[in-house]
């Protein structure tokens, strides 16, 4: 019997995927143009996989593919725009290839003021709702039995608040604090992974969330204060490289070492404890239903000439 390899916080995506032939496999990675998204896409492509590299603009996605240099197709997908997400999902379906894995990685942080669209503020929209719409729209083309979905969360998910999801203040207009809403959105990421794993269980698709740790050059769109910039500078010696931050993602989306494991929260290439609220099935279900209702409300408000997703 082959013993599973073990990896840790200093492992890299290339280390995790060493010797694994991914030829003929197809993966979608969001936020591919920088940080851990780029490191993940590069490692997958280096092992022979075809990577659909999603970024907010076609230019950013194309630049990423040119830099990776092989096995890479650009995809425009603005996770703050539900129309862009629907168009991106349709583009993937038109490729007529099954997806072996989806990595929901892109995100924003430190948005200075509540920017509202579709009834929610920007952290929740880009980090959670956008990925919820994209992944659910593409779940039908993920391979049964062997397909994998990885939702990138954060240690901030543990600080998501005693009540979990702020359903009564999703737009942030009642009260708004940047760090609180970022944490709120990352808790939503991990809860979504839990609920999605339950809903895809019958198809044998593995869904997990992963905290990549503190990483240099995360590349998230933000506008940090001077105090926050100084805090980041002080923390530099303790941060991981993007390749190290991508190790857990690579492990979950493409390594045999995580085969058969679903519905878990991961950190340092291992299953971790996470926020106790991740075990709250009612909370995860309510988040799913609320997210679904927000998207349906948007679709219902569009001109009837625009085709609705099946």
Residue frames relative to the residue before (quaternion, step in Angstrom):
aa qw qx qy qz dx dy dz
X 1.0000 0.0000 0.0000 0.0000 0.00 0.00 0.00
X 0.4071 -0.7268 0.5022 0.2320 3.59 -0.86 1.01
X 0.3450 -0.7476 0.5322 0.1970 3.55 -0.81 1.02
X 0.4745 -0.6762 0.4841 0.2885 3.56 -0.94 0.87
X 0.4362 -0.6779 0.5237 0.2758 3.54 -1.01 0.83
X 0.2634 -0.7511 0.5809 0.1705 3.55 -1.14 0.57
X 0.1078 -0.7827 0.6122 0.0293 3.52 -1.08 0.82
X 0.1881 -0.8013 0.5608 0.0891 3.58 -1.22 0.37
X 0.8055 -0.3449 0.2057 0.4358 3.53 -1.34 -0.17
X 0.7105 0.4255 -0.2648 0.4940 3.61 1.17 -0.41
X 0.4402 0.6678 -0.4744 0.3676 3.59 1.25 0.14
X 0.2859 -0.7390 0.5801 0.1887 3.57 -1.22 0.46
X 0.6689 -0.4840 0.3676 0.4279 3.57 -1.27 0.26
X 0.6480 0.5124 -0.3215 0.4627 3.60 0.99 -0.79
X 0.6262 0.5347 -0.3272 0.4635 3.58 1.06 -0.77
X 0.6701 0.5138 -0.2903 0.4502 3.57 0.91 -0.95
X 0.7652 0.3713 -0.1862 0.4919 3.59 1.01 -0.84
X 0.3473 0.7690 -0.4818 0.2365 3.59 1.27 0.06
X 0.8427 0.1791 -0.1493 0.4852 3.56 -0.86 1.01
X 0.5888 0.5668 -0.3708 0.4411 3.60 1.27 0.02
X 0.2508 -0.7800 0.5594 0.1254 3.58 -0.64 1.12
X 0.0996 -0.8223 0.5602 0.0094 3.58 -0.51 1.20
X 0.2738 0.7825 -0.5121 0.2247 3.57 1.21 0.38
X 0.7993 0.2669 -0.2141 0.4940 3.56 -0.89 0.96
X 0.6245 0.5175 -0.3436 0.4734 3.60 1.27 -0.04
X 0.2277 -0.7799 0.5763 0.0880 3.55 -1.17 0.71
X 0.0207 -0.8063 0.5899 -0.0373 3.56 -0.84 1.04
X 0.2272 -0.7338 0.6240 0.1433 3.56 -1.14 0.74
X 0.0320 -0.7913 0.6104 -0.0166 3.58 -0.85 1.03
X 0.2151 -0.7654 0.5907 0.1373 3.61 -0.75 0.99
X 0.7841 0.2670 -0.2236 0.5138 3.55 -1.18 0.59
X 0.2608 0.8313 -0.4566 0.1799 3.54 1.14 0.71
X 0.6185 0.6260 -0.3313 0.3404 3.58 1.17 -0.44
X 0.8073 0.1063 -0.0838 0.5743 3.62 1.20 0.00
X 0.8398 0.2848 -0.1549 0.4355 3.54 -1.38 0.10
X 0.8389 -0.1784 0.1358 0.4960 3.53 -1.07 -0.79
X 0.5730 0.5754 -0.3872 0.4366 3.59 1.16 -0.45
X 0.6680 0.4815 -0.2908 0.4871 3.56 0.95 -0.90
X 0.6513 0.5186 -0.3174 0.4540 3.59 0.94 -0.85
X 0.6468 0.5120 -0.3124 0.4710 3.59 1.02 -0.80
X 0.6754 0.4955 -0.2957 0.4592 3.58 0.83 -0.99
X 0.6546 0.5219 -0.3102 0.4504 3.57 0.97 -0.88
X 0.6734 0.4961 -0.2997 0.4589 3.59 0.90 -0.90
X 0.6437 0.5121 -0.3259 0.4661 3.60 0.97 -0.79
X 0.6804 0.4872 -0.2877 0.4657 3.59 0.89 -0.96
X 0.6311 0.5504 -0.3324 0.4338 3.59 1.01 -0.79
X 0.7090 0.4191 -0.2496 0.5093 3.57 1.19 -0.52
X 0.7053 -0.5190 0.2469 0.4150 3.57 1.22 0.44
X 0.5176 0.6541 -0.4196 0.3582 3.60 1.24 -0.12
X 0.3875 -0.6407 0.5975 0.2870 3.52 -1.32 0.40
X 0.1278 -0.8092 0.5725 0.0339 3.58 -0.65 1.15
X 0.2222 -0.7134 0.6499 0.1390 3.53 -0.98 0.94
X 0.1543 -0.8392 0.5208 0.0274 3.53 -0.22 1.35
X 0.1178 -0.8289 0.5466 0.0185 3.56 -0.32 1.29
X 0.0703 0.7700 -0.6306 0.0674 3.53 -1.00 0.93
X 0.7073 -0.4935 0.3036 0.4050 3.55 -1.26 0.37
X 0.7802 0.1454 -0.0952 0.6009 3.59 1.11 -0.62
X 0.6048 -0.5537 0.4190 0.3900 3.56 -1.21 0.46
X 0.6099 0.5679 -0.3529 0.4254 3.59 1.02 -0.73
X 0.6752 0.4832 -0.2994 0.4701 3.59 0.88 -0.92
X 0.6551 0.5067 -0.3139 0.4643 3.58 0.98 -0.84
X 0.6644 0.5039 -0.3058 0.4596 3.60 0.96 -0.86
X 0.6302 0.5263 -0.3329 0.4638 3.58 1.02 -0.78
X 0.6246 0.5376 -0.3274 0.4622 3.56 1.04 -0.78
X 0.6758 0.4955 -0.2939 0.4598 3.57 0.88 -0.94
X 0.6343 0.5149 -0.3376 0.4676 3.58 1.03 -0.72
X 0.6635 0.5009 -0.3069 0.4634 3.57 1.03 -0.75
X 0.6451 0.4855 -0.3189 0.4964 3.59 1.01 -0.76
X 0.3046 -0.8470 0.3958 0.1820 3.52 1.14 -0.70
X 0.8117 0.0598 -0.0249 0.5805 3.59 1.15 -0.26
X 0.8493 0.1828 -0.1203 0.4804 3.56 -1.30 0.41
X 0.6168 0.5611 -0.3284 0.4438 3.60 1.05 0.65
X 0.0811 -0.7883 0.6097 0.0181 3.58 -0.92 0.98
X 0.3894 -0.7427 0.4926 0.2327 3.63 -0.79 0.96
X 0.0353 -0.7826 0.6214 0.0088 3.55 -1.16 0.68
X 0.2906 -0.7402 0.5808 0.1743 3.56 -0.78 1.02
X 0.1918 0.7702 -0.5872 0.1588 3.55 -0.78 1.04
X 0.1102 -0.7858 0.6083 0.0197 3.56 -0.33 1.29
X 0.2958 -0.8089 0.4876 0.1431 3.56 -0.33 1.27
X 0.6232 0.4957 -0.3545 0.4902 3.57 1.27 0.12
X 0.7023 0.3937 -0.2322 0.5458 3.56 1.33 0.14
X 0.3414 -0.7840 0.4818 0.1913 3.58 -0.34 1.24
X 0.5934 0.5468 -0.3705 0.4601 3.60 1.15 -0.50
X 0.6496 0.5129 -0.3072 0.4696 3.58 0.97 -0.87
X 0.6406 0.5272 -0.3170 0.4597 3.57 1.02 -0.82
X 0.6569 0.5041 -0.3114 0.4663 3.60 0.92 -0.88
X 0.6549 0.5047 -0.3095 0.4697 3.59 1.00 -0.82
X 0.6406 0.5245 -0.3215 0.4596 3.58 1.01 -0.80
X 0.6503 0.5138 -0.3149 0.4625 3.58 0.94 -0.88
X 0.6459 0.5110 -0.3180 0.4697 3.58 1.00 -0.81
X 0.6264 0.5363 -0.3337 0.4568 3.60 1.02 -0.76
X 0.6494 0.5026 -0.3167 0.4747 3.58 1.00 -0.79
X 0.6530 0.5147 -0.3213 0.4533 3.59 0.92 -0.86
X 0.6443 0.5415 -0.3203 0.4349 3.58 1.05 -0.75
X 0.5502 0.5956 -0.3986 0.4285 3.59 1.23 -0.32
X 0.2122 -0.8269 0.4904 0.1750 3.57 1.28 -0.49
X 0.5267 0.5571 -0.4630 0.4447 3.53 0.88 1.04
X 0.4643 -0.6611 0.4940 0.3214 3.61 -1.00 0.65
X 0.3686 -0.7076 0.5537 0.2383 3.57 -1.11 0.68
X 0.3100 -0.7422 0.5662 0.1802 3.55 -0.92 0.94
X 0.8162 -0.0616 0.0346 0.5734 3.55 1.18 -0.41
X 0.1650 -0.7395 0.6433 0.1096 3.52 -1.29 0.57
X 0.1171 -0.7631 0.6321 0.0668 3.55 -0.99 0.90
X 0.1554 -0.7841 0.5986 0.0520 3.59 -0.51 1.25
X 0.0918 0.8635 -0.4780 0.1322 3.54 0.16 1.34
X 0.6055 0.6137 -0.3754 0.3402 3.62 0.92 -0.84
X 0.1357 0.8112 -0.5618 0.0884 3.57 -1.14 0.53
X 0.2922 -0.7064 0.6084 0.2133 3.51 -1.39 0.12
X 0.0561 -0.7804 0.6216 0.0373 3.54 -1.26 0.45
X 0.8427 0.2397 -0.1537 0.4569 3.53 -1.32 0.39
X 0.2107 0.7579 -0.5771 0.2193 3.57 0.94 0.89
X 0.4536 -0.7704 0.3802 0.2369 3.53 -0.43 1.27
X 0.8027 0.0806 -0.0221 0.5905 3.59 1.02 -0.76
X 0.6152 -0.5607 0.4027 0.3808 3.55 -1.21 0.51
X 0.0446 -0.7684 0.6383 -0.0137 3.56 -0.62 1.21
X 0.1581 -0.8518 0.4986 0.0289 3.54 -0.37 1.26
X 0.1427 0.7443 -0.6451 0.0975 3.53 -1.06 0.90
X 0.8210 0.1143 -0.1397 0.5416 3.58 -0.95 0.86
X 0.6762 -0.5276 0.2850 0.4280 3.58 1.17 0.57
X 0.7159 0.3731 -0.2534 0.5329 3.59 1.26 0.16
X 0.5092 -0.6343 0.4746 0.3363 3.57 -1.20 0.45
X 0.7362 -0.5244 0.2378 0.3556 3.53 -1.28 0.56
X 0.6057 0.5449 -0.3784 0.4394 3.64 0.95 -0.69
X 0.6935 0.4732 -0.2719 0.4704 3.56 0.83 -1.03
X 0.6484 0.5354 -0.3179 0.4380 3.58 1.00 -0.83
X 0.7634 0.3869 -0.2166 0.4696 3.60 0.62 -1.10
X 0.7293 0.4560 -0.2580 0.4401 3.56 0.78 -1.01
X 0.8054 0.2505 -0.1288 0.5215 3.59 0.95 -0.82
X 0.7643 0.4233 -0.2628 0.4094 3.59 0.35 -1.23
X 0.6337 0.5389 -0.3301 0.4461 3.59 1.00 -0.78
X 0.6832 0.4594 -0.2836 0.4917 3.57 0.94 -0.86
X 0.5852 0.5695 -0.3600 0.4513 3.57 1.08 -0.73
X 0.6843 0.4822 -0.2812 0.4692 3.59 0.90 -0.96
X 0.6895 0.4941 -0.2869 0.4451 3.59 0.87 -0.96
X 0.7042 0.4693 -0.2779 0.4546 3.57 0.75 -1.04
X 0.6583 0.5011 -0.3192 0.4622 3.60 0.92 -0.84
X 0.6443 0.5268 -0.3183 0.4541 3.57 1.05 -0.77
X 0.7582 0.3768 -0.1942 0.4954 3.59 1.10 -0.68
X 0.4029 0.7385 -0.4700 0.2672 3.60 1.23 -0.08
X 0.6351 0.5731 -0.3254 0.4030 3.56 1.06 -0.70
X 0.7248 0.3997 -0.2536 0.5006 3.60 1.18 -0.42
X 0.4759 0.6263 -0.4637 0.4078 3.59 1.25 0.23
X 0.5508 -0.6496 0.4173 0.3169 3.58 -0.91 0.94
X 0.4308 -0.6578 0.5548 0.2721 3.54 -1.03 0.84
X 0.8222 0.2909 -0.2255 0.4342 3.56 -1.30 0.56
X 0.8330 0.1702 -0.0824 0.5200 3.63 0.85 -0.85
X 0.5045 0.6816 -0.4175 0.3266 3.61 1.22 -0.26
X 0.1356 -0.7950 0.5893 0.0485 3.56 -1.17 0.66
X 0.0984 -0.7647 0.6348 0.0511 3.54 -1.14 0.73
X 0.0939 -0.7978 0.5954 0.0135 3.57 -0.83 1.04
X 0.1385 -0.7765 0.6127 0.0489 3.57 -0.76 1.10
X 0.2684 -0.7815 0.5441 0.1454 3.58 -0.55 1.16
X 0.0716 -0.7920 0.6063 -0.0029 3.54 -0.75 1.11
X 0.3913 -0.7061 0.5389 0.2405 3.61 -1.07 -0.60
X 0.6167 -0.5119 0.4264 0.4193 3.55 -1.27 0.26
X 0.5447 0.6257 -0.3889 0.4008 3.58 1.22 -0.44
X 0.5252 0.6371 -0.4123 0.3852 3.59 1.20 -0.39
X 0.6190 0.5514 -0.3356 0.4474 3.57 1.19 -0.50
X 0.7109 0.3943 -0.2420 0.5296 3.56 1.28 -0.30
X 0.2747 0.8267 -0.4546 0.1857 3.54 1.21 0.55
X 0.6378 -0.5330 0.3318 0.4462 3.59 1.24 -0.03
X 0.6038 -0.6024 0.3878 0.3495 3.55 -1.08 0.74
X 0.7272 0.4122 -0.2333 0.4968 3.56 1.08 -0.69
X 0.5344 -0.6573 0.3956 0.3548 3.57 1.26 0.10
X 0.8215 -0.1233 0.1332 0.5405 3.56 -0.50 -1.19
X 0.3620 -0.7533 0.5136 0.1942 3.57 -0.83 1.03
X 0.1064 -0.8515 0.5118 0.0409 3.55 0.49 1.21
X 0.6947 0.4682 -0.2751 0.4717 3.60 1.12 -0.58
X 0.7720 0.2593 -0.1576 0.5586 3.61 1.26 0.03
X 0.1593 0.8318 -0.5174 0.1230 3.59 0.98 0.79
X 0.6813 0.4744 -0.2965 0.4720 3.59 1.15 -0.52
X 0.4255 -0.7379 0.4385 0.2866 3.59 1.25 -0.18
X 0.4757 0.7046 -0.4280 0.3068 3.58 1.22 0.15
X 0.6176 0.5405 -0.3510 0.4507 3.58 1.17 -0.48
X 0.7438 -0.1747 0.1160 0.6347 3.56 1.08 -0.78
X 0.0472 -0.8239 0.5644 -0.0194 3.57 -0.97 0.80
X 0.1067 0.7433 -0.6553 0.0817 3.52 -0.97 0.98
X 0.5522 -0.6807 0.3727 0.3048 3.54 -0.64 1.20
X 0.7227 0.4554 -0.2707 0.4438 3.59 0.65 -1.10
X 0.6248 0.5426 -0.3345 0.4509 3.58 1.06 -0.72
X 0.7104 0.4498 -0.2729 0.4676 3.58 0.88 -0.88
X 0.5825 0.5384 -0.3786 0.4770 3.58 1.13 -0.48
X 0.6620 0.5013 -0.2986 0.4704 3.59 0.90 -0.96
X 0.6109 0.5644 -0.3217 0.4526 3.54 1.06 -0.86
X 0.6937 0.4756 -0.2756 0.4655 3.59 0.91 -0.94
X 0.6727 0.4891 -0.3084 0.4616 3.60 1.03 -0.71
X 0.5793 0.5261 -0.3721 0.4992 3.58 1.18 -0.47
X 0.6220 0.5381 -0.3362 0.4587 3.58 1.02 -0.79
X 0.6026 0.5621 -0.3502 0.4453 3.60 1.03 -0.77
X 0.7209 0.4533 -0.2535 0.4589 3.56 0.76 -1.07
X 0.6358 0.5141 -0.3276 0.4734 3.60 1.05 -0.72
X 0.6233 0.5398 -0.3307 0.4590 3.57 1.02 -0.80
X 0.6411 0.5254 -0.3249 0.4554 3.59 0.95 -0.85
X 0.6323 0.5348 -0.3235 0.4578 3.56 1.01 -0.83
X 0.7097 0.4561 -0.2669 0.4658 3.56 0.80 -1.02
X 0.6425 0.5200 -0.3276 0.4576 3.59 0.98 -0.80
X 0.6194 0.5442 -0.3489 0.4455 3.59 1.01 -0.73
X 0.6440 0.5107 -0.3199 0.4714 3.58 1.05 -0.75
X 0.7066 0.4822 -0.2660 0.4443 3.56 0.92 -0.92
X 0.7323 0.3811 -0.2328 0.5141 3.61 1.16 -0.47
X 0.3418 0.7765 -0.4732 0.2374 3.57 1.29 0.10
X 0.6782 0.5143 -0.3026 0.4289 3.58 0.88 -0.92
X 0.6839 0.4596 -0.2841 0.4902 3.59 1.20 -0.44
X 0.4679 -0.7088 0.4241 0.3143 3.58 1.26 -0.07
X 0.4504 0.6704 -0.4654 0.3621 3.59 1.20 0.50
X 0.3208 -0.7625 0.5353 0.1708 3.57 -0.79 1.05
X 0.0285 -0.7848 0.6190 -0.0140 3.57 -0.89 0.99
X 0.0851 0.7927 -0.5968 0.0912 3.57 -0.75 1.05
X 0.2940 -0.7034 0.6034 0.2341 3.56 -1.29 0.33
X 0.1076 -0.8044 0.5831 0.0368 3.56 -1.15 0.61
X 0.2679 -0.7185 0.6247 0.1473 3.51 -1.11 0.85
X 0.2718 -0.8154 0.4878 0.1527 3.64 -0.37 1.16
X 0.5104 -0.6350 0.4298 0.3894 3.57 1.25 -0.19
X 0.6458 -0.4969 0.3939 0.4254 3.56 -1.31 -0.04
X 0.0501 -0.8420 0.5336 -0.0611 3.52 -0.51 1.24
X 0.5009 -0.6144 0.5178 0.3217 3.58 -1.12 0.72
X 0.8732 0.1203 -0.0493 0.4696 3.57 -1.12 0.67
X 0.0792 0.8209 -0.5594 0.0833 3.58 0.78 0.96
X 0.3367 -0.8012 0.4516 0.2021 3.59 1.20 -0.44
X 0.4266 0.6955 -0.4838 0.3165 3.60 1.17 0.30
X 0.5017 -0.6470 0.4823 0.3115 3.54 -1.06 0.78
X 0.2453 0.7650 -0.5651 0.1878 3.55 -0.68 1.06
X 0.2447 -0.7335 0.6111 0.1694 3.52 -1.37 0.03
X 0.0576 -0.8641 0.4992 0.0303 3.61 0.51 1.16
X 0.5185 -0.6202 0.4952 0.3182 3.52 -1.21 0.62
X 0.6830 -0.4618 0.3569 0.4390 3.57 -1.29 0.21
X 0.6500 0.5205 -0.3223 0.4502 3.60 0.92 -0.89
X 0.6626 0.4990 -0.3080 0.4659 3.57 0.98 -0.82
X 0.6354 0.5217 -0.3288 0.4648 3.60 1.03 -0.78
X 0.6479 0.5058 -0.3166 0.4734 3.57 1.01 -0.81
X 0.6322 0.5299 -0.3267 0.4613 3.58 1.06 -0.77
X 0.6358 0.5248 -0.3250 0.4634 3.55 1.02 -0.79
X 0.6427 0.5297 -0.3216 0.4505 3.58 0.98 -0.89
X 0.6665 0.5078 -0.3012 0.4553 3.59 0.96 -0.88
X 0.7032 0.4757 -0.2598 0.4602 3.57 1.12 -0.67
X 0.4023 0.7662 -0.4460 0.2285 3.60 1.24 -0.23
X 0.6728 0.5030 -0.3384 0.4240 3.65 0.81 -0.81
X 0.7150 0.4493 -0.2517 0.4728 3.61 1.15 -0.47
X 0.5591 0.6212 -0.3878 0.3888 3.58 1.26 -0.09
X 0.4375 -0.6802 0.5265 0.2622 3.54 -1.26 0.49
X 0.5359 -0.5685 0.4913 0.3851 3.53 -1.27 0.25
X 0.6458 -0.5021 0.3788 0.4328 3.62 -1.17 0.31
X 0.6343 0.5341 -0.3349 0.4475 3.61 1.01 -0.74
X 0.6527 0.4848 -0.3118 0.4917 3.58 1.09 -0.67
X 0.6466 0.5176 -0.3189 0.4607 3.57 1.00 -0.78
X 0.6801 0.4962 -0.2771 0.4632 3.57 1.15 -0.66
X 0.4644 0.7135 -0.4379 0.2890 3.60 1.20 -0.27
X 0.6847 0.4824 -0.2898 0.4631 3.58 0.86 -0.94
X 0.6182 0.5348 -0.3403 0.4647 3.57 1.09 -0.70
X 0.6660 0.5030 -0.2952 0.4651 3.57 0.89 -0.98
X 0.6171 0.5582 -0.3340 0.4428 3.57 1.02 -0.83
X 0.7403 0.4417 -0.2293 0.4520 3.55 0.86 -1.01
X 0.7395 0.4327 -0.2502 0.4508 3.58 0.98 -0.72
X 0.8564 0.1573 -0.0391 0.4902 3.61 1.06 -0.58
X 0.6371 0.5552 -0.3457 0.4079 3.62 1.15 -0.19
X 0.5219 -0.6313 0.4721 0.3259 3.60 -1.03 0.72
X 0.5454 0.6541 -0.3858 0.3547 3.60 1.21 -0.47
X 0.7518 0.3491 -0.2165 0.5159 3.61 1.16 -0.44
X 0.3025 0.7856 -0.4932 0.2195 3.59 1.24 0.27
X 0.8328 0.2384 -0.1805 0.4658 3.56 -0.98 0.90
X 0.6248 0.5235 -0.3432 0.4667 3.60 1.26 0.04
X 0.1039 0.7996 -0.5803 0.1147 3.58 -0.77 1.04
X 0.7990 0.3365 -0.2367 0.4386 3.52 -1.27 0.50
X 0.5632 0.6095 -0.3747 0.4134 3.57 1.22 0.46
X 0.3632 -0.6623 0.6074 0.2459 3.51 -1.39 0.37
X 0.1330 -0.8291 0.5427 0.0192 3.59 -0.71 1.12
X 0.0510 0.7547 -0.6532 0.0349 3.51 -1.28 0.59
X 0.8367 0.0926 -0.0958 0.5311 3.59 -1.00 0.81
X 0.6441 -0.5667 0.2999 0.4172 3.56 1.00 0.92
X 0.6839 0.4044 -0.2934 0.5317 3.58 1.13 0.63
X 0.5814 -0.5532 0.4530 0.3883 3.57 -1.22 0.44
X 0.1064 -0.8088 0.5782 0.0149 3.56 -0.84 1.01
X 0.6793 -0.5323 0.3412 0.3725 3.53 -1.30 0.30
X 0.1371 -0.8336 0.5222 0.1169 3.60 0.82 -0.97
X 0.7174 -0.4138 0.3429 0.4433 3.53 -1.37 -0.08
X 0.5174 -0.6545 0.4499 0.3188 3.65 -0.84 0.90
X 0.5879 0.5954 -0.3651 0.4081 3.59 1.17 -0.54
X 0.5308 0.6295 -0.4118 0.3905 3.60 1.21 -0.27
X 0.6619 0.4837 -0.3016 0.4869 3.58 1.25 -0.30
X 0.5306 0.6215 -0.4012 0.4138 3.56 1.34 0.06
X 0.2565 -0.8108 0.5102 0.1284 3.56 -0.03 1.33
X 0.6343 0.5351 -0.3338 0.4471 3.60 0.99 -0.77
X 0.6444 0.5161 -0.3173 0.4666 3.58 1.01 -0.81
X 0.6585 0.5040 -0.3054 0.4681 3.60 0.94 -0.88
X 0.6500 0.5124 -0.3138 0.4653 3.57 1.00 -0.81
X 0.6563 0.5014 -0.3156 0.4673 3.58 0.94 -0.84
X 0.6208 0.5307 -0.3411 0.4655 3.59 1.02 -0.76
X 0.6423 0.5227 -0.3183 0.4613 3.58 0.93 -0.90
X 0.7016 0.4769 -0.2752 0.4523 3.58 0.77 -1.03
X 0.6413 0.5141 -0.3189 0.4719 3.58 1.04 -0.77
X 0.6570 0.5089 -0.3051 0.4651 3.57 0.94 -0.91
X 0.6451 0.5232 -0.3074 0.4644 3.55 0.97 -0.87
X 0.6580 0.5191 -0.3020 0.4543 3.57 0.97 -0.90
X 0.6281 0.5366 -0.3327 0.4549 3.61 1.02 -0.75
X 0.6765 0.4803 -0.2880 0.4782 3.57 0.97 -0.85
X 0.6435 0.5158 -0.3195 0.4665 3.59 0.96 -0.85
X 0.6302 0.5359 -0.3329 0.4526 3.59 1.00 -0.81
X 0.6444 0.5053 -0.3177 0.4779 3.57 1.03 -0.76
X 0.6647 0.5031 -0.3131 0.4550 3.59 0.88 -0.89
X 0.6690 0.5081 -0.2992 0.4525 3.56 0.99 -0.81
X 0.6762 0.4928 -0.2900 0.4644 3.58 1.18 -0.49
X 0.5479 0.6208 -0.3980 0.3950 3.58 1.27 -0.16
X 0.6270 -0.5024 0.4142 0.4277 3.60 -1.22 0.31
X 0.5501 -0.6619 0.4023 0.3121 3.57 -0.90 0.87
X 0.5687 0.6004 -0.3848 0.4099 3.60 1.22 -0.31
X 0.6013 0.5451 -0.3576 0.4621 3.59 1.26 -0.40
X 0.4057 -0.7455 0.4651 0.2515 3.64 -0.57 1.07
X 0.3784 -0.7196 0.5395 0.2190 3.56 -0.91 0.93
X 0.5335 -0.6113 0.4726 0.3441 3.53 -1.15 0.67
X 0.5385 -0.6347 0.4490 0.3248 3.56 -1.07 0.73
